[in-house]
Amino acid sequence: MIKPSKVVFISDELEKDFNKLKEEDPIKRGIIRAIKDLKENAFCGIQIPKRLFPKEYIQKYGINNLWKYDLPNGWRLLYTITPENEVELISAILEWFNHKEYAKRMRY
């Protein structure tokens, strides 16, 4: 199922971190591509099973779904999907990190 979505950063701080990345940074380019893909289809990532959700995401953001989008060089972007209204969805970017930090966050 293809469902377009509005894409936001979960916090102003996270958006500032994104804006600080240099334009030529492959991670920034990957995030820009992720945002474009998520705008076209909120479900383009890989859904993460509930049992693997980091507890801090549940406590801090009250998420009930979690998705992973693969970035260049083994980096990962995590996002959640929430309804904006009956018709529209929001994809909220929670975090991005390298594979080692991702594995630590997900307790692999």
Contact map, one row per residue, 1 for C-alpha under 8 A:
111000000000000000000000000000000000000000100000000000000000000000000000000000000000000000000000000000000000
111100000000000000000000000000000000000111100000000000000000000000000000000000000000000000000000000000000000
111110000000000000000000000000000000000111100000000000000000000000000000000000000000000010000000000000000000
011111000000000000000000000000000000011111000000000000000000000000000000000000000000000110000000000000000000
001111100000000000000000000000000000011111000000000000000000000000000000000000000000000111100000000000000000
000111110000000000000000000000000000011000000000000000000000000000000000000000000000000111100000000000000000
000011111000000000000000000000000010011000000000000000000000000000000000000000000000000001111000000000000000
000001111100000000000000000000000000000000000000000000000000000000000000000000000000000001111000000000000000
000000111111011000000000000000000000000000000000000000000000000000000000000000000000000000011100000000000000
000000011111011000000000000000000000000000000000000000000000000000000000000000000000000000011100000000000000
000000001111111000000000000000000000000000000000000000000000000000000000000000000000000000000000000000000000
000000001111111100000000000000000000000000000000000000000000000000000000000000000000000000000000000000000000
000000000011111110000000000000000000000000000000000000000000000000000000000000000000000000000000000000000000
000000001111111111000000000000000000000000000000000000000000000000000000000000000000000000000110000000000000
000000001111111111100000000000000000000000000000000000000000000000000000000000000000000000000000000000000000
000000000001111111110000000000000000000000000000000000000000000000000000000000000000000000000000000000000000
000000000000111111111000000000000000000000000000000000000000000000000000000000000000000000000000000000000000
000000000000011111111000000100000000000000000000000000000000000000000000000000000000000000000000000000000000
000000000000001111111100000000000000000000000000000000000000000000000000000000000000000000000000000000000000
000000000000000111111100000000000000000000000000000000000000000000000000000000000000000000000000000000000000
000000000000000011111110100100000000000000000000000000000000000000000000000000000000000000000000000000000000
000000000000000000111111100100000000000000000000000000000000000000000000000000000000000000000000000000000000
000000000000000000001111100110000000000000000000000000000000000000000000000000000000000000000000000000000000
000000000000000000000111110110000000000000000000000000000000000000000000000000000000000000000000000000000000
000000000000000000001111111110000000000000000000000000000000000000000000000000000000000000000000000000000000
000000000000000000000001111111000000000000000000000000000000000000000001000000000000000000000000000000000000
000000000000000000000000111111100000000000000000000000000000000000000011001000000000000000000000000000000000
000000000000000001001111111111110000000000000000000000000000000000000000000000000000000000000000000000000000
000000000000000000000011111111111000000000000000000000000000000000000000000000000000000000000000000000000000
000000000000000000000000011111111100000000000000000000000000000000000011000000000000000000000000000000000000
000000000000000000000000001111111110000000000000000000000000000000000010000010000000000000000000000000000000
000000000000000000000000000111111111000000000000000000000000000000000000000000000000000000000000000000000000
000000000000000000000000000011111111100000000000000000000000000000000000000000000000000000000000000000000000
000000000000000000000000000001111111110000000000000000000000000000001010000000000000000000000000000000000000
000000100000000000000000000000111111111000000000000000000000000000000000000000000000000000000000000000000000
000000000000000000000000000000011111111100000000000000000000000000000000000000000000000000000000000000000000
000000000000000000000000000000001111111111010000000000000000000000000000000000000000000000000000000000000000
000111100000000000000000000000000111111111110000000000000000000000000000000000000000000000100000000000000000
000111100000000000000000000000000011111111000000000000000000000000000000000000000000000000000000000000000000
011110000000000000000000000000000001111111000000000000000000000000000000000000000000000000000000000000000000
011110000000000000000000000000000000111111110000000000000000000000000000000000000000000000000000000000000000
011110000000000000000000000000000000111111111000000000000000000000000000000000001000000011100000000000000000
111000000000000000000000000000000000010011111100000000000000000000000000000000000000000000000000000000000000
000000000000000000000000000000000000110011111100000000000000000000001000000000000000000000000000000000000000
000000000000000000000000000000000000000001111110000000000000000000111100000000000000000000000000000000000000
000000000000000000000000000000000000000000111111000000000000000000111000000000000000000000000000000000000000
000000000000000000000000000000000000000000001111100000000000000011110000000000000000000000000000000000000000
000000000000000000000000000000000000000000000111110110000000000011110000000000000000000000000000000000000000
000000000000000000000000000000000000000000000011111110000000000001000000000000000000000000000000000000000000
000000000000000000000000000000000000000000000001111110000000000111000000000000000000000000000000000000000000
000000000000000000000000000000000000000000000000111110000000000000000000000000000000000000000000000000000000
000000000000000000000000000000000000000000000001111111000000000000000000000000000000000000000000000000000110
000000000000000000000000000000000000000000000001111111101100000001000000000000000000000000000000000000000100
000000000000000000000000000000000000000000000000000111111100000000000000000000000000000000000000000000001100
000000000000000000000000000000000000000000000000000011111110000000000000000000000000000000000000000000000000
000000000000000000000000000000000000000000000000000001111111100000000000000000000000000000000000000000000000
000000000000000000000000000000000000000000000000000011111111111000000000000000000000000000000000000000000000
000000000000000000000000000000000000000000000000000011111111111100000000000000000000000000000000000000000000
000000000000000000000000000000000000000000000000000000111111110000000000000000000000000000000000000000000000
000000000000000000000000000000000000000000000000000000011111110000000000000000000000000000000000000000000000
000000000000000000000000000000000000000000000000000000011111111000000000000000000000000000000000000000000000
000000000000000000000000000000000000000000000000000000001111111100000000000000000000000000000000000000000000
000000000000000000000000000000000000000000000000000000001100111111000000000000010000000000000000000000000000
000000000000000000000000000000000000000000000000010000000100011111000000000000010000000000000000000000000000
000000000000000000000000000000000000000000000011010000000000001111100000000000011000000000000000000000000000
000000000000000000000000000000000000000000000011110010000000001111110000000001111000000000000000000000000000
000000000000000000000000000000000000000000001111000000000000000011111000000001110000000000000000000000000000
000000000000000000000000000000000000000000001111000000000000000001111100000111100000000000000000000000000000
000000000000000000000000000000000100000000011100000000000000000000111110000111100000000000000000000000000000
000000000000000000000000000000000000000000001000000000000000000000011111011110000000000000000000000000000000
000000000000000000000000001001100100000000000000000000000000000000001111111110000000000000000000000000000000
000000000000000000000000011001000000000000000000000000000000000000000111111000000000000000000000000000000000
000000000000000000000000000000000000000000000000000000000000000000000011111000000000000000000000010000000000
000000000000000000000000000000000000000000000000000000000000000000000111111100000000000000000000011000000000
000000000000000000000000001000000000000000000000000000000000000000000111111110000000000000000001111001000000
000000000000000000000000000000000000000000000000000000000000000000011110011111000000000000000001111001000000
000000000000000000000000000000100000000000000000000000000000000000011110001111100000000000001111100000000000
000000000000000000000000000000000000000000000000000000000000000001111000000111110000000000001111000000000000
000000000000000000000000000000000000000000000000000000000000000001111000000011111000000000111110000000000000
000000000000000000000000000000000000000000000000000000000000001111100000000001111100000000111100000000000000
000000000000000000000000000000000000000001000000000000000000000011000000000000111110000011110000000000000000
000000000000000000000000000000000000000000000000000000000000000000000000000000011111000011110000000000000000
000000000000000000000000000000000000000000000000000000000000000000000000000000001111111111000000000000000000
000000000000000000000000000000000000000000000000000000000000000000000000000000000111111111000000000000000000
000000000000000000000000000000000000000000000000000000000000000000000000000000000011111110000000000000000000
000000000000000000000000000000000000000000000000000000000000000000000000000000000011111100000000000000000000
000000000000000000000000000000000000000000000000000000000000000000000000000000000011111110000000000000000000
000111000000000000000000000000000000000000000000000000000000000000000000000000000011111111000000000000000000
001111000000000000000000000000000000000001000000000000000000000000000000000000001111101111100000000000000000
000011110000000000000000000000000000000001000000000000000000000000000000000000001111000111110000000000000000
000011110000000000000000000000000000010001000000000000000000000000000000000000111100000011111000000000000000
000000111100000000000000000000000000000000000000000000000000000000000000000000111100000001111100000000000000
000000111100000000000000000000000000000000000000000000000000000000000000000011110000000000111110000000000000
000000001100010000000000000000000000000000000000000000000000000000000000000011110000000000011111000000000000
000000000000010000000000000000000000000000000000000000000000000000000000000011100000000000001111100000000000
000000000000000000000000000000000000000000000000000000000000000000000000001111000000000000000111110000000000
000000000000000000000000000000000000000000000000000000000000000000000000001110000000000000000011111011000000
000000000000000000000000000000000000000000000000000000000000000000000000111100000000000000000001111111000000
000000000000000000000000000000000000000000000000000000000000000000000000011100000000000000000000111111100000
000000000000000000000000000000000000000000000000000000000000000000000000000000000000000000000000011111110000
000000000000000000000000000000000000000000000000000000000000000000000000000000000000000000000000111111111000
000000000000000000000000000000000000000000000000000000000000000000000000001100000000000000000000111111111100
000000000000000000000000000000000000000000000000000000000000000000000000000000000000000000000000001111111111
000000000000000000000000000000000000000000000000000000000000000000000000000000000000000000000000000111111111
000000000000000000000000000000000000000000000000000001000000000000000000000000000000000000000000000011111111
000000000000000000000000000000000000000000000000000111000000000000000000000000000000000000000000000001111111
000000000000000000000000000000000000000000000000000100000000000000000000000000000000000000000000000000111111
000000000000000000000000000000000000000000000000000000000000000000000000000000000000000000000000000000111111
